[in-house]
């Protein structure tokens, strides 16, 4: 039995996180993001009812980020597309 895993992380998402390696990308987006446009090999996991911030916080509890050049890219804006990148810097 695993302890300390946030309840919003599904077994499917935990499996994908476990299989990720260097240079793999994870997109956390709202329901309006065209996830299927990421490519034929993209894995889409729906997490209806949870916000992107809540999901990111849960993932960061169990998933280490690379320490060199780690960053989070975000449109950070509203429905009209304004926004920019948020940089986490060295973690």
Phi and psi in radians as a Rosetta constraint file:
Dihedral C 1 N 2 CA 2 C 2 CIRCULARHARMONIC -1.575 0.35
Dihedral N 2 CA 2 C 2 N 3 CIRCULARHARMONIC 2.413 0.35
Dihedral C 2 N 3 CA 3 C 3 CIRCULARHARMONIC -2.043 0.35
Dihedral N 3 CA 3 C 3 N 4 CIRCULARHARMONIC 2.617 0.35
Dihedral C 3 N 4 CA 4 C 4 CIRCULARHARMONIC 1.441 0.35
Dihedral N 4 CA 4 C 4 N 5 CIRCULARHARMONIC 0.172 0.35
Dihedral C 4 N 5 CA 5 C 5 CIRCULARHARMONIC -1.497 0.35
Dihedral N 5 CA 5 C 5 N 6 CIRCULARHARMONIC 2.176 0.35
Dihedral C 5 N 6 CA 6 C 6 CIRCULARHARMONIC -0.993 0.35
Dihedral N 6 CA 6 C 6 N 7 CIRCULARHARMONIC 2.413 0.35
Dihedral C 6 N 7 CA 7 C 7 CIRCULARHARMONIC -1.126 0.35
Dihedral N 7 CA 7 C 7 N 8 CIRCULARHARMONIC -0.395 0.35
Dihedral C 7 N 8 CA 8 C 8 CIRCULARHARMONIC -1.374 0.35
Dihedral N 8 CA 8 C 8 N 9 CIRCULARHARMONIC -0.191 0.35
Dihedral C 8 N 9 CA 9 C 9 CIRCULARHARMONIC -1.475 0.35
Dihedral N 9 CA 9 C 9 N 10 CIRCULARHARMONIC 1.993 0.35
Dihedral C 9 N 10 CA 10 C 10 CIRCULARHARMONIC -1.330 0.35
Dihedral N 10 CA 10 C 10 N 11 CIRCULARHARMONIC 2.782 0.35
Dihedral C 10 N 11 CA 11 C 11 CIRCULARHARMONIC -0.986 0.35
Dihedral N 11 CA 11 C 11 N 12 CIRCULARHARMONIC -0.649 0.35
Dihedral C 11 N 12 CA 12 C 12 CIRCULARHARMONIC -1.107 0.35
Dihedral N 12 CA 12 C 12 N 13 CIRCULARHARMONIC -0.759 0.35
Dihedral C 12 N 13 CA 13 C 13 CIRCULARHARMONIC -1.179 0.35
Dihedral N 13 CA 13 C 13 N 14 CIRCULARHARMONIC -0.718 0.35
Dihedral C 13 N 14 CA 14 C 14 CIRCULARHARMONIC -1.060 0.35
Dihedral N 14 CA 14 C 14 N 15 CIRCULARHARMONIC -0.672 0.35
Dihedral C 14 N 15 CA 15 C 15 CIRCULARHARMONIC -1.102 0.35
Dihedral N 15 CA 15 C 15 N 16 CIRCULARHARMONIC -0.780 0.35
Dihedral C 15 N 16 CA 16 C 16 CIRCULARHARMONIC -1.116 0.35
Dihedral N 16 CA 16 C 16 N 17 CIRCULARHARMONIC -0.766 0.35
Dihedral C 16 N 17 CA 17 C 17 CIRCULARHARMONIC -1.061 0.35
Dihedral N 17 CA 17 C 17 N 18 CIRCULARHARMONIC -0.701 0.35
Dihedral C 17 N 18 CA 18 C 18 CIRCULARHARMONIC -1.121 0.35
Dihedral N 18 CA 18 C 18 N 19 CIRCULARHARMONIC -0.594 0.35
Dihedral C 18 N 19 CA 19 C 19 CIRCULARHARMONIC -1.479 0.35
Dihedral N 19 CA 19 C 19 N 20 CIRCULARHARMONIC -0.162 0.35
Dihedral C 19 N 20 CA 20 C 20 CIRCULARHARMONIC -1.249 0.35
Dihedral N 20 CA 20 C 20 N 21 CIRCULARHARMONIC 2.588 0.35
Dihedral C 20 N 21 CA 21 C 21 CIRCULARHARMONIC -2.300 0.35
Dihedral N 21 CA 21 C 21 N 22 CIRCULARHARMONIC -2.999 0.35
Dihedral C 21 N 22 CA 22 C 22 CIRCULARHARMONIC -1.015 0.35
Dihedral N 22 CA 22 C 22 N 23 CIRCULARHARMONIC 2.433 0.35
Dihedral C 22 N 23 CA 23 C 23 CIRCULARHARMONIC 1.275 0.35
Dihedral N 23 CA 23 C 23 N 24 CIRCULARHARMONIC -0.003 0.35
Dihedral C 23 N 24 CA 24 C 24 CIRCULARHARMONIC -1.268 0.35
Dihedral N 24 CA 24 C 24 N 25 CIRCULARHARMONIC 2.661 0.35
Dihedral C 24 N 25 CA 25 C 25 CIRCULARHARMONIC -2.071 0.35
Dihedral N 25 CA 25 C 25 N 26 CIRCULARHARMONIC 2.550 0.35
Dihedral C 25 N 26 CA 26 C 26 CIRCULARHARMONIC -2.188 0.35
Dihedral N 26 CA 26 C 26 N 27 CIRCULARHARMONIC 2.177 0.35
Dihedral C 26 N 27 CA 27 C 27 CIRCULARHARMONIC -1.887 0.35
Dihedral N 27 CA 27 C 27 N 28 CIRCULARHARMONIC 2.160 0.35
Dihedral C 27 N 28 CA 28 C 28 CIRCULARHARMONIC -1.921 0.35
Dihedral N 28 CA 28 C 28 N 29 CIRCULARHARMONIC 1.993 0.35
Dihedral C 28 N 29 CA 29 C 29 CIRCULARHARMONIC -2.419 0.35
Dihedral N 29 CA 29 C 29 N 30 CIRCULARHARMONIC 2.865 0.35
Dihedral C 29 N 30 CA 30 C 30 CIRCULARHARMONIC -1.417 0.35
Dihedral N 30 CA 30 C 30 N 31 CIRCULARHARMONIC 3.121 0.35
Dihedral C 30 N 31 CA 31 C 31 CIRCULARHARMONIC -1.148 0.35
Dihedral N 31 CA 31 C 31 N 32 CIRCULARHARMONIC -0.216 0.35
Dihedral C 31 N 32 CA 32 C 32 CIRCULARHARMONIC -1.554 0.35
Dihedral N 32 CA 32 C 32 N 33 CIRCULARHARMONIC -0.115 0.35
Dihedral C 32 N 33 CA 33 C 33 CIRCULARHARMONIC -1.323 0.35
Dihedral N 33 CA 33 C 33 N 34 CIRCULARHARMONIC 2.290 0.35
Dihedral C 33 N 34 CA 34 C 34 CIRCULARHARMONIC -1.370 0.35
Dihedral N 34 CA 34 C 34 N 35 CIRCULARHARMONIC 1.297 0.35
Dihedral C 34 N 35 CA 35 C 35 CIRCULARHARMONIC -1.011 0.35
Dihedral N 35 CA 35 C 35 N 36 CIRCULARHARMONIC -0.629 0.35
Dihedral C 35 N 36 CA 36 C 36 CIRCULARHARMONIC -1.142 0.35
Dihedral N 36 CA 36 C 36 N 37 CIRCULARHARMONIC -0.279 0.35
Dihedral C 36 N 37 CA 37 C 37 CIRCULARHARMONIC -1.379 0.35
Dihedral N 37 CA 37 C 37 N 38 CIRCULARHARMONIC -0.054 0.35
Dihedral C 37 N 38 CA 38 C 38 CIRCULARHARMONIC -1.287 0.35
Dihedral N 38 CA 38 C 38 N 39 CIRCULARHARMONIC -0.172 0.35
Dihedral C 38 N 39 CA 39 C 39 CIRCULARHARMONIC 2.226 0.35
Dihedral N 39 CA 39 C 39 N 40 CIRCULARHARMONIC 2.829 0.35
Dihedral C 39 N 40 CA 40 C 40 CIRCULARHARMONIC -1.202 0.35
Dihedral N 40 CA 40 C 40 N 41 CIRCULARHARMONIC -0.400 0.35
Dihedral C 40 N 41 CA 41 C 41 CIRCULARHARMONIC -1.622 0.35
Dihedral N 41 CA 41 C 41 N 42 CIRCULARHARMONIC 0.005 0.35
Dihedral C 41 N 42 CA 42 C 42 CIRCULARHARMONIC -1.199 0.35
Dihedral N 42 CA 42 C 42 N 43 CIRCULARHARMONIC 2.481 0.35
Dihedral C 42 N 43 CA 43 C 43 CIRCULARHARMONIC -1.803 0.35
Dihedral N 43 CA 43 C 43 N 44 CIRCULARHARMONIC 2.164 0.35
Dihedral C 43 N 44 CA 44 C 44 CIRCULARHARMONIC -1.895 0.35
Dihedral N 44 CA 44 C 44 N 45 CIRCULARHARMONIC 2.138 0.35
Dihedral C 44 N 45 CA 45 C 45 CIRCULARHARMONIC -2.110 0.35
Dihedral N 45 CA 45 C 45 N 46 CIRCULARHARMONIC 2.001 0.35
Dihedral C 45 N 46 CA 46 C 46 CIRCULARHARMONIC -1.433 0.35
Dihedral N 46 CA 46 C 46 N 47 CIRCULARHARMONIC 2.445 0.35
Dihedral C 46 N 47 CA 47 C 47 CIRCULARHARMONIC -2.311 0.35
Dihedral N 47 CA 47 C 47 N 48 CIRCULARHARMONIC 1.001 0.35
Dihedral C 47 N 48 CA 48 C 48 CIRCULARHARMONIC -0.964 0.35
Dihedral N 48 CA 48 C 48 N 49 CIRCULARHARMONIC 2.426 0.35
Dihedral C 48 N 49 CA 49 C 49 CIRCULARHARMONIC 1.614 0.35
Dihedral N 49 CA 49 C 49 N 50 CIRCULARHARMONIC -0.060 0.35
Dihedral C 49 N 50 CA 50 C 50 CIRCULARHARMONIC -2.111 0.35
Dihedral N 50 CA 50 C 50 N 51 CIRCULARHARMONIC 2.422 0.35
Dihedral C 50 N 51 CA 51 C 51 CIRCULARHARMONIC -1.403 0.35
Dihedral N 51 CA 51 C 51 N 52 CIRCULARHARMONIC 2.797 0.35
Dihedral C 51 N 52 CA 52 C 52 CIRCULARHARMONIC -1.106 0.35
Dihedral N 52 CA 52 C 52 N 53 CIRCULARHARMONIC -0.636 0.35
Dihedral C 52 N 53 CA 53 C 53 CIRCULARHARMONIC -1.161 0.35
Dihedral N 53 CA 53 C 53 N 54 CIRCULARHARMONIC -0.739 0.35
Dihedral C 53 N 54 CA 54 C 54 CIRCULARHARMONIC -1.081 0.35
Dihedral N 54 CA 54 C 54 N 55 CIRCULARHARMONIC -0.738 0.35
Dihedral C 54 N 55 CA 55 C 55 CIRCULARHARMONIC -1.142 0.35
Dihedral N 55 CA 55 C 55 N 56 CIRCULARHARMONIC -0.814 0.35
Dihedral C 55 N 56 CA 56 C 56 CIRCULARHARMONIC -1.059 0.35
Dihedral N 56 CA 56 C 56 N 57 CIRCULARHARMONIC -0.776 0.35
Dihedral C 56 N 57 CA 57 C 57 CIRCULARHARMONIC -1.029 0.35
Dihedral N 57 CA 57 C 57 N 58 CIRCULARHARMONIC -0.731 0.35
Dihedral C 57 N 58 CA 58 C 58 CIRCULARHARMONIC -1.163 0.35
Dihedral N 58 CA 58 C 58 N 59 CIRCULARHARMONIC -0.752 0.35
Dihedral C 58 N 59 CA 59 C 59 CIRCULARHARMONIC -1.123 0.35
Dihedral N 59 CA 59 C 59 N 60 CIRCULARHARMONIC -0.727 0.35
Dihedral C 59 N 60 CA 60 C 60 CIRCULARHARMONIC -1.154 0.35
Dihedral N 60 CA 60 C 60 N 61 CIRCULARHARMONIC -0.282 0.35
Dihedral C 60 N 61 CA 61 C 61 CIRCULARHARMONIC -1.266 0.35
Dihedral N 61 CA 61 C 61 N 62 CIRCULARHARMONIC -0.422 0.35
Dihedral C 61 N 62 CA 62 C 62 CIRCULARHARMONIC -2.141 0.35
Dihedral N 62 CA 62 C 62 N 63 CIRCULARHARMONIC -0.118 0.35
Dihedral C 62 N 63 CA 63 C 63 CIRCULARHARMONIC -2.193 0.35
Dihedral N 63 CA 63 C 63 N 64 CIRCULARHARMONIC 2.018 0.35
Dihedral C 63 N 64 CA 64 C 64 CIRCULARHARMONIC -1.337 0.35
Dihedral N 64 CA 64 C 64 N 65 CIRCULARHARMONIC 2.479 0.35
Dihedral C 64 N 65 CA 65 C 65 CIRCULARHARMONIC -1.594 0.35
Dihedral N 65 CA 65 C 65 N 66 CIRCULARHARMONIC 2.655 0.35
Dihedral C 65 N 66 CA 66 C 66 CIRCULARHARMONIC -1.060 0.35
Dihedral N 66 CA 66 C 66 N 67 CIRCULARHARMONIC 2.479 0.35
Dihedral C 66 N 67 CA 67 C 67 CIRCULARHARMONIC -1.486 0.35
Dihedral N 67 CA 67 C 67 N 68 CIRCULARHARMONIC -0.210 0.35
Dihedral C 67 N 68 CA 68 C 68 CIRCULARHARMONIC -1.817 0.35
Dihedral N 68 CA 68 C 68 N 69 CIRCULARHARMONIC 1.902 0.35
Dihedral C 68 N 69 CA 69 C 69 CIRCULARHARMONIC 1.283 0.35
Dihedral N 69 CA 69 C 69 N 70 CIRCULARHARMONIC 0.438 0.35
Dihedral C 69 N 70 CA 70 C 70 CIRCULARHARMONIC -1.151 0.35
Dihedral N 70 CA 70 C 70 N 71 CIRCULARHARMONIC 2.348 0.35
Dihedral C 70 N 71 CA 71 C 71 CIRCULARHARMONIC -2.611 0.35
Dihedral N 71 CA 71 C 71 N 72 CIRCULARHARMONIC 2.791 0.35
Dihedral C 71 N 72 CA 72 C 72 CIRCULARHARMONIC -2.024 0.35
Dihedral N 72 CA 72 C 72 N 73 CIRCULARHARMONIC 2.178 0.35
Dihedral C 72 N 73 CA 73 C 73 CIRCULARHARMONIC -1.695 0.35
Dihedral N 73 CA 73 C 73 N 74 CIRCULARHARMONIC 2.273 0.35
Dihedral C 73 N 74 CA 74 C 74 CIRCULARHARMONIC -2.511 0.35
Dihedral N 74 CA 74 C 74 N 75 CIRCULARHARMONIC 2.466 0.35
Dihedral C 74 N 75 CA 75 C 75 CIRCULARHARMONIC -1.277 0.35
Dihedral N 75 CA 75 C 75 N 76 CIRCULARHARMONIC -0.395 0.35
Dihedral C 75 N 76 CA 76 C 76 CIRCULARHARMONIC 0.925 0.35
Dihedral N 76 CA 76 C 76 N 77 CIRCULARHARMONIC 0.229 0.35
Dihedral C 76 N 77 CA 77 C 77 CIRCULARHARMONIC -2.052 0.35
Dihedral N 77 CA 77 C 77 N 78 CIRCULARHARMONIC -2.826 0.35
Dihedral C 77 N 78 CA 78 C 78 CIRCULARHARMONIC -1.737 0.35
Dihedral N 78 CA 78 C 78 N 79 CIRCULARHARMONIC -2.953 0.35
Dihedral C 78 N 79 CA 79 C 79 CIRCULARHARMONIC -1.124 0.35
Dihedral N 79 CA 79 C 79 N 80 CIRCULARHARMONIC -0.233 0.35
Dihedral C 79 N 80 CA 80 C 80 CIRCULARHARMONIC -1.598 0.35
Dihedral N 80 CA 80 C 80 N 81 CIRCULARHARMONIC -0.006 0.35
Dihedral C 80 N 81 CA 81 C 81 CIRCULARHARMONIC 1.608 0.35
Dihedral N 81 CA 81 C 81 N 82 CIRCULARHARMONIC 0.102 0.35
Dihedral C 81 N 82 CA 82 C 82 CIRCULARHARMONIC -1.350 0.35
Dihedral N 82 CA 82 C 82 N 83 CIRCULARHARMONIC 2.583 0.35
Dihedral C 82 N 83 CA 83 C 83 CIRCULARHARMONIC 2.661 0.35
Dihedral N 83 CA 83 C 83 N 84 CIRCULARHARMONIC -2.973 0.35
Dihedral C 83 N 84 CA 84 C 84 CIRCULARHARMONIC -2.768 0.35
Dihedral N 84 CA 84 C 84 N 85 CIRCULARHARMONIC -2.871 0.35
Dihedral C 84 N 85 CA 85 C 85 CIRCULARHARMONIC -1.675 0.35
Dihedral N 85 CA 85 C 85 N 86 CIRCULARHARMONIC 2.477 0.35
Dihedral C 85 N 86 CA 86 C 86 CIRCULARHARMONIC -1.852 0.35
Dihedral N 86 CA 86 C 86 N 87 CIRCULARHARMONIC 2.196 0.35
Dihedral C 86 N 87 CA 87 C 87 CIRCULARHARMONIC -1.851 0.35
Dihedral N 87 CA 87 C 87 N 88 CIRCULARHARMONIC 2.191 0.35
Dihedral C 87 N 88 CA 88 C 88 CIRCULARHARMONIC -1.440 0.35
Dihedral N 88 CA 88 C 88 N 89 CIRCULARHARMONIC -0.321 0.35
Dihedral C 88 N 89 CA 89 C 89 CIRCULARHARMONIC 1.243 0.35
Dihedral N 89 CA 89 C 89 N 90 CIRCULARHARMONIC -2.717 0.35
Dihedral C 89 N 90 CA 90 C 90 CIRCULARHARMONIC -1.350 0.35
Dihedral N 90 CA 90 C 90 N 91 CIRCULARHARMONIC 2.196 0.35
